[in-house]
Amino acid sequence: MDLSSRNYVVHRIDGDYAFLLEEGVADAEEKCVARAFLPAEIAEGSRLLYECLQYEML
């Protein structure tokens, strides 16, 4: 299991799902995450830190 920290940007929001792009990765694929796992205040363009299986706003 990979527990390293990663930074993401919310690329788009579609209903109950957010699509994230990893920062600093040129050919990053969108990562689909249920909004229930993300901070309630996210919006498109929000920056997130993923660490220890949790997301938090940057």
N, C-alpha and C positions, 0 to 999 in steps of 0.2 A: 504494500500500500504506500502510495506517495503522499507524504504529509508536508511537502514543501509549500511555501507561500507563493501565490500567484496573483497578479493584478489583472483585472478584467474591466472592460468598458461595456455598458449596456448598449448594444447595437440597435436592437428594436424590441418592442413589447407587443405581444399578440395574445390578448385575453389573459389567461392564467399562466402564461409562459413568457419568459424573457430570454432573448438570444444574446449571448455574451461573446465578445472577442477578447482573446488574451492580448494584453499590451506587449509590445516589443516583438511580436511574432508576425512577420510579413505575410505569410501564407496561412494564417490561423483560420481554422474552420469555426463556424458558429457553434456554440455550446448551448443547448436548450436546457433551461433550468425552470422548474416550477416556481412561480412567484412566492409560494408559501415558504420557500427556503431562503428568500432574499429579504433584506430590509424593506419595510412597507413604503418608505419614501423614495424608492428608486424611480428614475425617469430615464428616457433615452439620453445617452451621453454620460450617465452617472458612472463614476469609477468605484470599483469594488475590490476589496482584498479578500482572497480566499485563503483561509488558514485554519488548521485543525478542524476540518470538515464544516466550517462556518463561513458565511459571507458577511462582511461589514463595509460600510461606506468609508470612502477615503476623503 
